[in-house]
Amino acid sequence: MTHDITPLQTAPPLSVWRNRSLLFFVVAQFVSMTGTQMTWVALPWYVLTTTGSPVRMTLVLFAEMVPFAVFGLTAGAIVDRVNLKHLMVGCDLVRVLLVASIPTLAAFGVLEYWMIVVASALIGTFSAPAYAAQSTVIPELVGEDEEALIAGNTAVQLASQITTMSGPVLAGVLIGIIGNAPLLYVDAGTYAVSALIIGLGVTYRHRTHEGTSESLLSETFTGLKYLWENRLLRVALIFVILLVFAFVGLIDAAFPVFVRETLHAGPGALAVLLAGWGIGASVGMALYAIVAKRWKLSRGRTIAVLMTGLAIPLWIPPLFPHLLTATAGFMIAGFFDGPLTVVFHTMQQTEAPPRLRGRVISAFTAMFMLSAPLGVAIAGPILEAWGAIPWMLGMAVIFTVLAGFAWLSPTLRAA
């Protein structure tokens, strides 16, 4: 029997900001994501500089993304059965060991490239249920009201986006002081702190799983079936699959190569670009939360406007490849990308019934995450053969086409 307190299911939206469990959860997300953002600078840069191969760099990213997508489907059925708090703490503690293993092996002089690939794959495996739990727990903390969900999702996503500013900047500084591999100890420590904060500060009433003889595989297909039969979620999924493909191909794969080979700069410049995107996204989310609270916004029209605002400035960096202009372009794009993330998170939570929420959200996440490794896998050889500019122009084309789709799709316009 659980002794957790009842979530604020009937609380008015303003009480979200006085929700102790939500605040602890947001802080935990901020801490762990700061470390993760540092790693997303340090690890690809470490592989790129030690091997000189964009293909090997993207393979490390690929290794982490594939299990995240594959195990993400089953993770939803697990999330709907277990205590979300315990699951998040457990996944954090396992990732402490996995992330710390890379600099530890390096310190003993036995670190091989294949070990980094394996560690990345295992990190992705345990990130899948953690991500599913983090998305599913928000309605348990703030209630089912859409205004409360927008506020809760904005708080969580804003904390994560702020780390895209603080994390890369810290990484750029610390890489110069302690090096790439030792920086991963810091990331491991952030997972430990996150586990402690969630374990001590987050409380909610665990919803008992309804008795069923269904296997995890059968429950997984239940989530997939609901996702496909819900027309709005189905269209949104197709949209997000293409969006994530382009996003990962741009941010994760092209950014390091663009900085190193086009701008002829170091990790500090990479940190500036990532921070520029993060600043824009943070401001955009904060403004969106204010606007959404005052006016009832059409989700469909909001998606179309945000997608257009995201696509246009992404033409600036490849056409005017200088650090200042690239940072400005990415900052403007981030301004529109931040609210777009909140809209899609809220859409998944409101469209999925509570008893299926973990499975539906995980199925949605796993399906679009399948496009993420595809993005980096295709990007690697192209980046190695032709450099960053042609690939970035191609990604700008995809973003622009998606903006047009958002305006023309009847399902999205009616959302």
Secondary structure, 3 states (H helix, E strand, C coil): CCCCCCCCCCCCHHHHHHCHHHHHHHHHHHHHHHHHHHHHHHHHHHHHHHHCCHHHHHHHHHHHHHHHHHHHHHHHHHHCCCCHHHHHHHHHHHHHHHHHHHHHHHHCCCCCHHHHHHHHHHHHHHHHHHHHHHHHHHHHHHCCCHHHHHHHHHHHHHHHHHHHHHHHHHHHHHHHHHCHHHHHHHHHHHHHHHHHHHHHHCCCCCCCCCCCCCCHHHHHHHHHHHHHHCHHHHHHHHHHHHHHHHHHHHHHHHHHHHHHHHCCCCHHHHHHHHHHHHHHHHHHHHHHHHHHHHCCCCHHHHHHHHHHHHHHHHHHHHHCCCHHHHHHHHHHHHHHHHHHHHHHHHHHHHHCCHHHHHHHHHHHHHHHHCHHHHHHHHHHHHHHHHCHHHHHHHHHHHHHHHHHHHHHCHHHHCC
